[in-house]
Amino acid sequence: MDEADRAQMDMEQYSSVRKQQEESPKSTGYCLYCGEKLKNKNQRWCDKDCRDDWEREWKLRKKMSGQ
Ligand SMILES: [Zn+2]
């Protein structure tokens, strides 16, 4: 493998990680929509209403940014 191949692979790895992050935001311990503290750190929203509202806004934002 030469340098060009390695650079190519790094780029692919980087963009796939980036894509993953964009498609599924990290859980922070707080509801991503209303900011409420969550008991379960792997949770991202406090309930499904927050998740639904967040997803709706998120899709709208994506559409508006032209992605
Ligand atoms: Zn919430």
N, CA, C, O and the ligand as a Tripos MOL2 file, in Angstrom:
@<TRIPOS>MOLECULE
protein
  269   267    68     0     0
PROTEIN
NO_CHARGES

@<TRIPOS>ATOM
      1 N           0.8450   -1.2120    0.0000 N.3       1 MET1
      2 CA          0.0000    0.0000    0.0000 C.3       1 MET1
      3 C           0.8790    1.2600    0.0000 C.2       1 MET1
      4 O           1.7530    1.4170    0.8520 O.2       1 MET1
      5 N           0.6360    2.1410   -0.9550 N.am      2 ASP2
      6 CA          1.4420    3.3680   -0.9690 C.3       2 ASP2
      7 C           0.7030    4.5160   -0.2710 C.2       2 ASP2
      8 O          -0.4160    4.3640    0.2180 O.2       2 ASP2
      9 N           1.3690    5.6480   -0.2480 N.am      3 GLU3
     10 CA          0.8240    6.7740    0.5070 C.3       3 GLU3
     11 C          -0.5580    7.2180    0.0080 C.2       3 GLU3
     12 O          -1.4400    7.5690    0.7910 O.2       3 GLU3
     13 N          -0.7140    7.1900   -1.3130 N.am      4 ALA4
     14 CA         -1.9830    7.6360   -1.8870 C.3       4 ALA4
     15 C          -3.1230    6.7290   -1.4400 C.2       4 ALA4
     16 O          -4.2080    7.1950   -1.0910 O.2       4 ALA4
     17 N          -2.8570    5.4250   -1.4590 N.am      5 ASP5
     18 CA         -3.8810    4.4870   -1.0110 C.3       5 ASP5
     19 C          -4.2430    4.7260    0.4500 C.2       5 ASP5
     20 O          -5.4090    4.6940    0.8440 O.2       5 ASP5
     21 N          -3.2050    4.9650    1.2300 N.am      6 ARG6
     22 CA         -3.4340    5.1780    2.6530 C.3       6 ARG6
     23 C          -4.2730    6.4400    2.8780 C.2       6 ARG6
     24 O          -5.1900    6.4550    3.6990 O.2       6 ARG6
     25 N          -3.9470    7.4710    2.1500 N.am      7 ALA7
     26 CA         -4.6980    8.7210    2.2890 C.3       7 ALA7
     27 C          -6.1510    8.5030    1.8900 C.2       7 ALA7
     28 O          -7.0700    8.9990    2.5430 O.2       7 ALA7
     29 N          -6.3430    7.7630    0.8230 N.am      8 GLN8
     30 CA         -7.6910    7.4530    0.3490 C.3       8 GLN8
     31 C          -8.4730    6.7150    1.4260 C.2       8 GLN8
     32 O          -9.6400    7.0110    1.6810 O.2       8 GLN8
     33 N          -7.8110    5.7540    2.0510 N.am      9 MET9
     34 CA         -8.4860    4.9720    3.0710 C.3       9 MET9
     35 C          -8.8440    5.8380    4.2730 C.2       9 MET9
     36 O          -9.9320    5.7180    4.8360 O.2       9 MET9
     37 N          -7.9240    6.7050    4.6560 N.am     10 ASP10
     38 CA         -8.2110    7.5990    5.7750 C.3      10 ASP10
     39 C          -9.4330    8.4550    5.4820 C.2      10 ASP10
     40 O         -10.2870    8.6540    6.3460 O.2      10 ASP10
     41 N          -9.5080    8.9470    4.2810 N.am     11 MET11
     42 CA        -10.6390    9.7780    3.8880 C.3      11 MET11
     43 C         -11.9350    9.0020    3.9880 C.2      11 MET11
     44 O         -12.9410    9.5030    4.4890 O.2      11 MET11
     45 N         -11.8950    7.7620    3.4990 N.am     12 GLU12
     46 CA        -13.1070    6.9550    3.5310 C.3      12 GLU12
     47 C         -13.5280    6.6580    4.9560 C.2      12 GLU12
     48 O         -14.7080    6.7070    5.3020 O.2      12 GLU12
     49 N         -12.5420    6.3490    5.7680 N.am     13 GLN13
     50 CA        -12.8170    6.0650    7.1610 C.3      13 GLN13
     51 C         -13.4010    7.3080    7.8190 C.2      13 GLN13
     52 O         -14.3900    7.2410    8.5490 O.2      13 GLN13
     53 N         -12.7820    8.4150    7.5490 N.am     14 TYR14
     54 CA        -13.2060    9.6740    8.1500 C.3      14 TYR14
     55 C         -14.6390    9.9950    7.7360 C.2      14 TYR14
     56 O         -15.4630   10.3510    8.5780 O.2      14 TYR14
     57 N         -14.9380    9.8730    6.4510 N.am     15 SER15
     58 CA        -16.2730   10.2610    6.0230 C.3      15 SER15
     59 C         -17.3190    9.2750    6.5190 C.2      15 SER15
     60 O         -18.4630    9.6660    6.7540 O.2      15 SER15
     61 N         -16.9590    8.0140    6.6830 N.am     16 SER16
     62 CA        -17.9630    7.0820    7.1740 C.3      16 SER16
     63 C         -18.2240    7.3340    8.6540 C.2      16 SER16
     64 O         -19.3560    7.1910    9.1160 O.2      16 SER16
     65 N         -17.2070    7.7000    9.3870 N.am     17 VAL17
     66 CA        -17.4120    8.0400   10.7970 C.3      17 VAL17
     67 C         -18.2600    9.2890   10.9020 C.2      17 VAL17
     68 O         -19.1890    9.3600   11.7060 O.2      17 VAL17
     69 N         -17.9300   10.2750   10.0780 N.am     18 ARG18
     70 CA        -18.6690   11.5220   10.0520 C.3      18 ARG18
     71 C         -20.1370   11.2830    9.7260 C.2      18 ARG18
     72 O         -21.0310   11.8560   10.3480 O.2      18 ARG18
     73 N         -20.3630   10.4260    8.7400 N.am     19 LYS19
     74 CA        -21.7210   10.1210    8.3210 C.3      19 LYS19
     75 C         -22.4980    9.4990    9.4820 C.2      19 LYS19
     76 O         -23.6450    9.8530    9.7550 O.2      19 LYS19
     77 N         -21.8340    8.5660   10.1490 N.am     20 GLN20
     78 CA        -22.4830    7.9070   11.2770 C.3      20 GLN20
     79 C         -22.8790    8.9210   12.3310 C.2      20 GLN20
     80 O         -23.9770    8.8640   12.8830 O.2      20 GLN20
     81 N         -21.9750    9.8510   12.6070 N.am     21 GLN21
     82 CA        -22.2670   10.8460   13.6260 C.3      21 GLN21
     83 C         -23.4380   11.7140   13.2190 C.2      21 GLN21
     84 O         -24.2720   12.0810   14.0460 O.2      21 GLN21
     85 N         -23.4930   12.0380   11.9390 N.am     22 GLU22
     86 CA        -24.5820   12.8850   11.4850 C.3      22 GLU22
     87 C         -25.9140   12.1580   11.5410 C.2      22 GLU22
     88 O         -26.9510   12.7450   11.8500 O.2      22 GLU22
     89 N         -25.8640   10.8610   11.2360 N.am     23 GLU23
     90 CA        -27.1160   10.1250   11.1910 C.3      23 GLU23
     91 C         -27.6040    9.7130   12.5660 C.2      23 GLU23
     92 O         -28.8090    9.6030   12.7930 O.2      23 GLU23
     93 N         -26.6890    9.4880   13.4740 N.am     24 SER24
     94 CA        -27.1000    9.1410   14.8240 C.3      24 SER24
     95 C         -26.2610    9.9100   15.8290 C.2      24 SER24
     96 O         -25.1560    9.4940   16.1770 O.2      24 SER24
     97 N         -26.7860   11.0180   16.2850 N.am     25 PRO25
     98 CA        -26.0270   11.8480   17.2240 C.3      25 PRO25
     99 C         -25.7270   11.1080   18.5190 C.2      25 PRO25
    100 O         -26.4950   10.2490   18.9500 O.2      25 PRO25
    101 N         -24.6320   11.4440   19.1140 N.am     26 LYS26
    102 CA        -24.2090   10.7830   20.3500 C.3      26 LYS26
    103 C         -25.1360   11.1120   21.5070 C.2      26 LYS26
    104 O         -25.6880   12.2090   21.5980 O.2      26 LYS26
    105 N         -25.2900   10.1470   22.3750 N.am     27 SER27
    106 CA        -26.0500   10.4260   23.5820 C.3      27 SER27
    107 C         -25.1560   11.2140   24.5450 C.2      27 SER27
    108 O         -23.9720   10.9140   24.6940 O.2      27 SER27
    109 N         -25.7300   12.2040   25.1810 N.am     28 THR28
    110 CA        -24.9400   13.0760   26.0480 C.3      28 THR28
    111 C         -25.3480   12.9440   27.5040 C.2      28 THR28
    112 O         -24.7410   13.5520   28.3860 O.2      28 THR28
    113 N         -26.3920   12.1370   27.7530 N.am     29 GLY29
    114 CA        -26.9090   12.0580   29.1160 C.3      29 GLY29
    115 C         -28.0570   13.0380   29.3330 C.2      29 GLY29
    116 O         -28.7010   13.0510   30.3820 O.2      29 GLY29
    117 N         -28.2920   13.8570   28.3110 N.am     30 TYR30
    118 CA        -29.3980   14.8170   28.3650 C.3      30 TYR30
    119 C         -30.2630   14.6450   27.1300 C.2      30 TYR30
    120 O         -29.7700   14.2760   26.0650 O.2      30 TYR30
    121 N         -31.5400   14.9110   27.2730 N.am     31 CYS31
    122 CA        -32.4440   14.8370   26.1360 C.3      31 CYS31
    123 C         -31.9680   15.8040   25.0600 C.2      31 CYS31
    124 O         -31.7390   16.9830   25.3300 O.2      31 CYS31
    125 N         -31.8220   15.2970   23.8450 N.am     32 LEU32
    126 CA        -31.3200   16.1380   22.7590 C.3      32 LEU32
    127 C         -32.3290   17.2030   22.3510 C.2      32 LEU32
    128 O         -31.9900   18.1790   21.6810 O.2      32 LEU32
    129 N         -33.5530   17.0010   22.7610 N.am     33 TYR33
    130 CA        -34.5720   17.9620   22.3480 C.3      33 TYR33
    131 C         -34.8540   19.0000   23.4310 C.2      33 TYR33
    132 O         -34.7930   20.2010   23.1690 O.2      33 TYR33
    133 N         -35.1590   18.5490   24.6350 N.am     34 CYS34
    134 CA        -35.5420   19.5170   25.6690 C.3      34 CYS34
    135 C         -34.4430   19.7310   26.7060 C.2      34 CYS34
    136 O         -34.5400   20.6350   27.5360 O.2      34 CYS34
    137 N         -33.4000   18.9050   26.6640 N.am     35 GLY35
    138 CA        -32.2680   19.1200   27.5560 C.3      35 GLY35
    139 C         -32.4440   18.5400   28.9470 C.2      35 GLY35
    140 O         -31.6370   18.7920   29.8420 O.2      35 GLY35
    141 N         -33.5000   17.7630   29.1260 N.am     36 GLU36
    142 CA        -33.7260   17.1580   30.4310 C.3      36 GLU36
    143 C         -32.6920   16.0750   30.7330 C.2      36 GLU36
    144 O         -32.2950   15.3190   29.8470 O.2      36 GLU36
    145 N         -32.2640   16.0090   31.9880 N.am     37 LYS37
    146 CA        -31.2710   15.0120   32.3740 C.3      37 LYS37
    147 C         -31.8850   13.6110   32.2890 C.2      37 LYS37
    148 O         -33.0130   13.3840   32.7280 O.2      37 LYS37
    149 N         -31.1280   12.6910   31.7210 N.am     38 LEU38
    150 CA        -31.6450   11.3430   31.5320 C.3      38 LEU38
    151 C         -31.0070   10.3840   32.5240 C.2      38 LEU38
    152 O         -29.8270   10.4910   32.8570 O.2      38 LEU38
    153 N         -31.8340    9.4330   32.9910 N.am     39 LYS39
    154 CA        -31.3050    8.4390   33.9300 C.3      39 LYS39
    155 C         -30.3640    7.4920   33.2110 C.2      39 LYS39
    156 O         -29.3100    7.1210   33.7260 O.2      39 LYS39
    157 N         -30.7670    7.1100   32.0100 N.am     40 ASN40
    158 CA        -29.9650    6.1790   31.2290 C.3      40 ASN40
    159 C         -29.0860    6.9420   30.2460 C.2      40 ASN40
    160 O         -29.5860    7.6190   29.3480 O.2      40 ASN40
    161 N         -27.7970    6.8300   30.4210 N.am     41 LYS41
    162 CA        -26.8790    7.6180   29.5940 C.3      41 LYS41
    163 C         -26.9040    7.2340   28.1210 C.2      41 LYS41
    164 O         -26.4950    8.0180   27.2650 O.2      41 LYS41
    165 N         -27.3830    6.0300   27.8250 N.am     42 ASN42
    166 CA        -27.4470    5.6160   26.4210 C.3      42 ASN42
    167 C         -28.6900    6.1590   25.7220 C.2      42 ASN42
    168 O         -28.8130    6.1100   24.4980 O.2      42 ASN42
    169 N         -29.5920    6.6690   26.5230 N.am     43 GLN43
    170 CA        -30.7880    7.2860   25.9620 C.3      43 GLN43
    171 C         -30.4380    8.6340   25.3520 C.2      43 GLN43
    172 O         -29.5120    9.3050   25.8100 O.2      43 GLN43
    173 N         -31.1620    9.0240   24.3390 N.am     44 ARG44
    174 CA        -30.8900   10.3400   23.7510 C.3      44 ARG44
    175 C         -32.0490   11.3130   23.9060 C.2      44 ARG44
    176 O         -31.8910   12.5240   23.7580 O.2      44 ARG44
    177 N         -33.2150   10.7570   24.2070 N.am     45 TRP45
    178 CA        -34.3770   11.6310   24.4260 C.3      45 TRP45
    179 C         -35.1120   11.1400   25.6540 C.2      45 TRP45
    180 O         -35.0390    9.9590   25.9930 O.2      45 TRP45
    181 N         -35.8140   12.0260   26.3180 N.am     46 CYS46
    182 CA        -36.5030   11.6210   27.5440 C.3      46 CYS46
    183 C         -37.7530   10.8130   27.2340 C.2      46 CYS46
    184 O         -38.1410    9.9500   28.0210 O.2      46 CYS46
    185 N         -38.3840   11.0810   26.1030 N.am     47 ASP47
    186 CA        -39.5180   10.2480   25.7040 C.3      47 ASP47
    187 C         -39.6760   10.2880   24.1880 C.2      47 ASP47
    188 O         -38.9260   10.9600   23.4800 O.2      47 ASP47
    189 N         -40.6780    9.5450   23.7140 N.am     48 LYS48
    190 CA        -40.7630    9.4390   22.2540 C.3      48 LYS48
    191 C         -41.2950   10.7150   21.6030 C.2      48 LYS48
    192 O         -41.0700   10.9530   20.4160 O.2      48 LYS48
    193 N         -41.9940   11.5260   22.3790 N.am     49 ASP49
    194 CA        -42.4430   12.8030   21.8230 C.3      49 ASP49
    195 C         -41.2480   13.7000   21.5050 C.2      49 ASP49
    196 O         -41.1930   14.3310   20.4490 O.2      49 ASP49
    197 N         -40.3100   13.7460   22.4200 N.am     50 CYS50
    198 CA        -39.1040   14.5350   22.1930 C.3      50 CYS50
    199 C         -38.3460   13.9850   20.9960 C.2      50 CYS50
    200 O         -37.8460   14.7410   20.1630 O.2      50 CYS50
    201 N         -38.2680   12.6820   20.9200 N.am     51 ARG51
    202 CA        -37.5460   12.0770   19.8060 C.3      51 ARG51
    203 C         -38.2130   12.4180   18.4750 C.2      51 ARG51
    204 O         -37.5470   12.7650   17.5000 O.2      51 ARG51
    205 N         -39.5420   12.3130   18.4550 N.am     52 ASP52
    206 CA        -40.2780   12.6110   17.2190 C.3      52 ASP52
    207 C         -40.1110   14.0720   16.8120 C.2      52 ASP52
    208 O         -39.8550   14.3830   15.6490 O.2      52 ASP52
    209 N         -40.2590   14.9590   17.7920 N.am     53 ASP53
    210 CA        -40.1140   16.3870   17.4860 C.3      53 ASP53
    211 C         -38.6970   16.6960   17.0300 C.2      53 ASP53
    212 O         -38.4790   17.4500   16.0820 O.2      53 ASP53
    213 N         -37.7520   16.1030   17.7200 N.am     54 TRP54
    214 CA        -36.3480   16.3330   17.3660 C.3      54 TRP54
    215 C         -36.0830   15.8470   15.9520 C.2      54 TRP54
    216 O         -35.4320   16.5370   15.1680 O.2      54 TRP54
    217 N         -36.5840   14.6610   15.6220 N.am     55 GLU55
    218 CA        -36.3510   14.0930   14.2870 C.3      55 GLU55
    219 C         -36.9760   14.9640   13.2040 C.2      55 GLU55
    220 O         -36.4120   15.1420   12.1250 O.2      55 GLU55
    221 N         -38.1340   15.4950   13.5100 N.am     56 ARG56
    222 CA        -38.8050   16.3440   12.5330 C.3      56 ARG56
    223 C         -37.9660   17.6020   12.2680 C.2      56 ARG56
    224 O         -37.7450   17.9820   11.1180 O.2      56 ARG56
    225 N         -37.5120   18.2250   13.3290 N.am     57 GLU57
    226 CA        -36.6890   19.4260   13.1640 C.3      57 GLU57
    227 C         -35.3640   19.1080   12.4770 C.2      57 GLU57
    228 O         -34.8620   19.8810   11.6620 O.2      57 GLU57
    229 N         -34.8230   17.9660   12.8260 N.am     58 TRP58
    230 CA        -33.5320   17.5670   12.2890 C.3      58 TRP58
    231 C         -33.6240   17.3600   10.7790 C.2      58 TRP58
    232 O         -32.7540   17.7930   10.0230 O.2      58 TRP58
    233 N         -34.6910   16.6900   10.3590 N.am     59 LYS59
    234 CA        -34.8810   16.4580    8.9240 C.3      59 LYS59
    235 C         -35.1000   17.7680    8.1940 C.2      59 LYS59
    236 O         -34.6140   17.9680    7.0810 O.2      59 LYS59
    237 N         -35.8370   18.6520    8.8360 N.am     60 LEU60
    238 CA        -36.0900   19.9660    8.2540 C.3      60 LEU60
    239 C         -34.7850   20.7310    8.0930 C.2      60 LEU60
    240 O         -34.5350   21.3580    7.0630 O.2      60 LEU60
    241 N         -33.9620   20.6670    9.1300 N.am     61 ARG61
    242 CA        -32.6610   21.3460    9.0810 C.3      61 ARG61
    243 C         -31.7900   20.7880    7.9630 C.2      61 ARG61
    244 O         -31.1150   21.5210    7.2400 O.2      61 ARG61
    245 N         -31.8320   19.4630    7.8490 N.am     62 LYS62
    246 CA        -31.0170   18.8190    6.7970 C.3      62 LYS62
    247 C         -31.4860   19.2780    5.4200 C.2      62 LYS62
    248 O         -30.6860   19.5540    4.5260 O.2      62 LYS62
    249 N         -32.8030   19.3510    5.2810 N.am     63 LYS63
    250 CA        -33.3680   19.7510    3.9960 C.3      63 LYS63
    251 C         -32.9820   21.1980    3.6900 C.2      63 LYS63
    252 O         -32.6370   21.5380    2.5590 O.2      63 LYS63
    253 N         -33.0460   22.0360    4.7160 N.am     64 MET64
    254 CA        -32.7390   23.4470    4.5090 C.3      64 MET64
    255 C         -31.2690   23.6890    4.2180 C.2      64 MET64
    256 O         -30.9160   24.6310    3.5090 O.2      64 MET64
    257 N         -30.4110   22.8320    4.7690 N.am     65 SER65
    258 CA        -28.9850   23.0160    4.4850 C.3      65 SER65
    259 C         -28.5870   22.3500    3.1760 C.2      65 SER65
    260 O         -27.4170   22.3550    2.7940 O.2      65 SER65
    261 N         -29.5720   21.7790    2.4960 N.am     66 GLY66
    262 CA        -29.3470   21.2490    1.1590 C.3      66 GLY66
    263 C         -28.6680   19.8950    1.1100 C.2      66 GLY66
    264 O         -28.0280   19.5600    0.1130 O.2      66 GLY66
    265 N         -28.7950   19.1130    2.1680 N.am     67 GLN67
    266 CA        -28.1580   17.8030    2.1710 C.3      67 GLN67
    267 C         -29.1440   16.7180    1.8070 C.2      67 GLN67
    268 O         -28.7800   15.5430    1.7600 O.2      67 GLN67
    269 ZN        -37.0380   15.6690   26.2070 Zn       68 ZN68
@<TRIPOS>BOND
     1     1     2 1
     2     2     3 1
     3     3     4 2
     4     3     5 am
     5     5     6 1
     6     6     7 1
     7     7     8 2
     8     7     9 am
     9     9    10 1
    10    10    11 1
    11    11    12 2
    12    11    13 am
    13    13    14 1
    14    14    15 1
    15    15    16 2
    16    15    17 am
    17    17    18 1
    18    18    19 1
    19    19    20 2
    20    19    21 am
    21    21    22 1
    22    22    23 1
    23    23    24 2
    24    23    25 am
    25    25    26 1
    26    26    27 1
    27    27    28 2
    28    27    29 am
    29    29    30 1
    30    30    31 1
    31    31    32 2
    32    31    33 am
    33    33    34 1
    34    34    35 1
    35    35    36 2
    36    35    37 am
    37    37    38 1
    38    38    39 1
    39    39    40 2
    40    39    41 am
    41    41    42 1
    42    42    43 1
    43    43    44 2
    44    43    45 am
    45    45    46 1
    46    46    47 1
    47    47    48 2
    48    47    49 am
    49    49    50 1
    50    50    51 1
    51    51    52 2
    52    51    53 am
    53    53    54 1
    54    54    55 1
    55    55    56 2
    56    55    57 am
    57    57    58 1
    58    58    59 1
    59    59    60 2
    60    59    61 am
    61    61    62 1
    62    62    63 1
    63    63    64 2
    64    63    65 am
    65    65    66 1
    66    66    67 1
    67    67    68 2
    68    67    69 am
    69    69    70 1
    70    70    71 1
    71    71    72 2
    72    71    73 am
    73    73    74 1
    74    74    75 1
    75    75    76 2
    76    75    77 am
    77    77    78 1
    78    78    79 1
    79    79    80 2
    80    79    81 am
    81    81    82 1
    82    82    83 1
    83    83    84 2
    84    83    85 am
    85    85    86 1
    86    86    87 1
    87    87    88 2
    88    87    89 am
    89    89    90 1
    90    90    91 1
    91    91    92 2
    92    91    93 am
    93    93    94 1
    94    94    95 1
    95    95    96 2
    96    95    97 am
    97    97    98 1
    98    98    99 1
    99    99   100 2
   100    99   101 am
   101   101   102 1
   102   102   103 1
   103   103   104 2
   104   103   105 am
   105   105   106 1
   106   106   107 1
   107   107   108 2
   108   107   109 am
   109   109   110 1
   110   110   111 1
   111   111   112 2
   112   111   113 am
   113   113   114 1
   114   114   115 1
   115   115   116 2
   116   115   117 am
   117   117   118 1
   118   118   119 1
   119   119   120 2
   120   119   121 am
   121   121   122 1
   122   122   123 1
   123   123   124 2
   124   123   125 am
   125   125   126 1
   126   126   127 1
   127   127   128 2
   128   127   129 am
   129   129   130 1
   130   130   131 1
   131   131   132 2
   132   131   133 am
   133   133   134 1
   134   134   135 1
   135   135   136 2
   136   135   137 am
   137   137   138 1
   138   138   139 1
   139   139   140 2
   140   139   141 am
   141   141   142 1
   142   142   143 1
   143   143   144 2
   144   143   145 am
   145   145   146 1
   146   146   147 1
   147   147   148 2
   148   147   149 am
   149   149   150 1
   150   150   151 1
   151   151   152 2
   152   151   153 am
   153   153   154 1
   154   154   155 1
   155   155   156 2
   156   155   157 am
   157   157   158 1
   158   158   159 1
   159   159   160 2
   160   159   161 am
   161   161   162 1
   162   162   163 1
   163   163   164 2
   164   163   165 am
   165   165   166 1
   166   166   167 1
   167   167   168 2
   168   167   169 am
   169   169   170 1
   170   170   171 1
   171   171   172 2
   172   171   173 am
   173   173   174 1
   174   174   175 1
   175   175   176 2
   176   175   177 am
   177   177   178 1
   178   178   179 1
   179   179   180 2
   180   179   181 am
   181   181   182 1
   182   182   183 1
   183   183   184 2
   184   183   185 am
   185   185   186 1
   186   186   187 1
   187   187   188 2
   188   187   189 am
   189   189   190 1
   190   190   191 1
   191   191   192 2
   192   191   193 am
   193   193   194 1
   194   194   195 1
   195   195   196 2
   196   195   197 am
   197   197   198 1
   198   198   199 1
   199   199   200 2
   200   199   201 am
   201   201   202 1
   202   202   203 1
   203   203   204 2
   204   203   205 am
   205   205   206 1
   206   206   207 1
   207   207   208 2
   208   207   209 am
   209   209   210 1
   210   210   211 1
   211   211   212 2
   212   211   213 am
   213   213   214 1
   214   214   215 1
   215   215   216 2
   216   215   217 am
   217   217   218 1
   218   218   219 1
   219   219   220 2
   220   219   221 am
   221   221   222 1
   222   222   223 1
   223   223   224 2
   224   223   225 am
   225   225   226 1
   226   226   227 1
   227   227   228 2
   228   227   229 am
   229   229   230 1
   230   230   231 1
   231   231   232 2
   232   231   233 am
   233   233   234 1
   234   234   235 1
   235   235   236 2
   236   235   237 am
   237   237   238 1
   238   238   239 1
   239   239   240 2
   240   239   241 am
   241   241   242 1
   242   242   243 1
   243   243   244 2
   244   243   245 am
   245   245   246 1
   246   246   247 1
   247   247   248 2
   248   247   249 am
   249   249   250 1
   250   250   251 1
   251   251   252 2
   252   251   253 am
   253   253   254 1
   254   254   255 1
   255   255   256 2
   256   255   257 am
   257   257   258 1
   258   258   259 1
   259   259   260 2
   260   259   261 am
   261   261   262 1
   262   262   263 1
   263   263   264 2
   264   263   265 am
   265   265   266 1
   266   266   267 1
   267   267   268 2
@<TRIPOS>SUBSTRUCTURE
     1 MET1         2 RESIDUE 1 A MET
     2 ASP2         6 RESIDUE 1 A ASP
     3 GLU3        10 RESIDUE 1 A GLU
     4 ALA4        14 RESIDUE 1 A ALA
     5 ASP5        18 RESIDUE 1 A ASP
     6 ARG6        22 RESIDUE 1 A ARG
     7 ALA7        26 RESIDUE 1 A ALA
     8 GLN8        30 RESIDUE 1 A GLN
     9 MET9        34 RESIDUE 1 A MET
    10 ASP10       38 RESIDUE 1 A ASP
    11 MET11       42 RESIDUE 1 A MET
    12 GLU12       46 RESIDUE 1 A GLU
    13 GLN13       50 RESIDUE 1 A GLN
    14 TYR14       54 RESIDUE 1 A TYR
    15 SER15       58 RESIDUE 1 A SER
    16 SER16       62 RESIDUE 1 A SER
    17 VAL17       66 RESIDUE 1 A VAL
    18 ARG18       70 RESIDUE 1 A ARG
    19 LYS19       74 RESIDUE 1 A LYS
    20 GLN20       78 RESIDUE 1 A GLN
    21 GLN21       82 RESIDUE 1 A GLN
    22 GLU22       86 RESIDUE 1 A GLU
    23 GLU23       90 RESIDUE 1 A GLU
    24 SER24       94 RESIDUE 1 A SER
    25 PRO25       98 RESIDUE 1 A PRO
    26 LYS26      102 RESIDUE 1 A LYS
    27 SER27      106 RESIDUE 1 A SER
    28 THR28      110 RESIDUE 1 A THR
    29 GLY29      114 RESIDUE 1 A GLY
    30 TYR30      118 RESIDUE 1 A TYR
    31 CYS31      122 RESIDUE 1 A CYS
    32 LEU32      126 RESIDUE 1 A LEU
    33 TYR33      130 RESIDUE 1 A TYR
    34 CYS34      134 RESIDUE 1 A CYS
    35 GLY35      138 RESIDUE 1 A GLY
    36 GLU36      142 RESIDUE 1 A GLU
    37 LYS37      146 RESIDUE 1 A LYS
    38 LEU38      150 RESIDUE 1 A LEU
    39 LYS39      154 RESIDUE 1 A LYS
    40 ASN40      158 RESIDUE 1 A ASN
    41 LYS41      162 RESIDUE 1 A LYS
    42 ASN42      166 RESIDUE 1 A ASN
    43 GLN43      170 RESIDUE 1 A GLN
    44 ARG44      174 RESIDUE 1 A ARG
    45 TRP45      178 RESIDUE 1 A TRP
    46 CYS46      182 RESIDUE 1 A CYS
    47 ASP47      186 RESIDUE 1 A ASP
    48 LYS48      190 RESIDUE 1 A LYS
    49 ASP49      194 RESIDUE 1 A ASP
    50 CYS50      198 RESIDUE 1 A CYS
    51 ARG51      202 RESIDUE 1 A ARG
    52 ASP52      206 RESIDUE 1 A ASP
    53 ASP53      210 RESIDUE 1 A ASP
    54 TRP54      214 RESIDUE 1 A TRP
    55 GLU55      218 RESIDUE 1 A GLU
    56 ARG56      222 RESIDUE 1 A ARG
    57 GLU57      226 RESIDUE 1 A GLU
    58 TRP58      230 RESIDUE 1 A TRP
    59 LYS59      234 RESIDUE 1 A LYS
    60 LEU60      238 RESIDUE 1 A LEU
    61 ARG61      242 RESIDUE 1 A ARG
    62 LYS62      246 RESIDUE 1 A LYS
    63 LYS63      250 RESIDUE 1 A LYS
    64 MET64      254 RESIDUE 1 A MET
    65 SER65      258 RESIDUE 1 A SER
    66 GLY66      262 RESIDUE 1 A GLY
    67 GLN67      266 RESIDUE 1 A GLN
    68 ZN68       269 GROUP 0 **** ****
